[in-house]
Amino acid sequence: MILEARGIEETVITMGIMLIGLVLAVSAAVQLARGGTWGATGRGRVYRNASPAYFWYLFVARVILGVAMIAVSAVVLT
C-alpha cells in the first residue's frame, strides 16, 4: 500500500487537504441553508435574492473544490 511506504509528514499533509475539503463542503451547505455568504471580491455579504448568479457561483465553486479535495486525498491515502 502507498500508506505504508509514505512518511508521517505526507500523511499529515494529505489529511490536512482532506480537512480543508470538508470545511469547503460544509461551508457550501451552510451558505445554502442561510441564504447568504461572504463574497471574495469586496462585495461584502452576498444574498441569494440580491445576486443569485454570484451566490450560486460561490456555492458551486465550494462544492466542486471541496469534493475534489476530499476525493484526491482519499485516493492518495489508499
Secondary structure, DSSP 4 states (H G I P E B T S, - for coil): -HHHHS-HHHHHHHHHHHHHHHHHHHHHHHHHHHTEEE-SSS--EEETTT-HHHHHHHHHHHHHHHHHHHHHHHHHH-
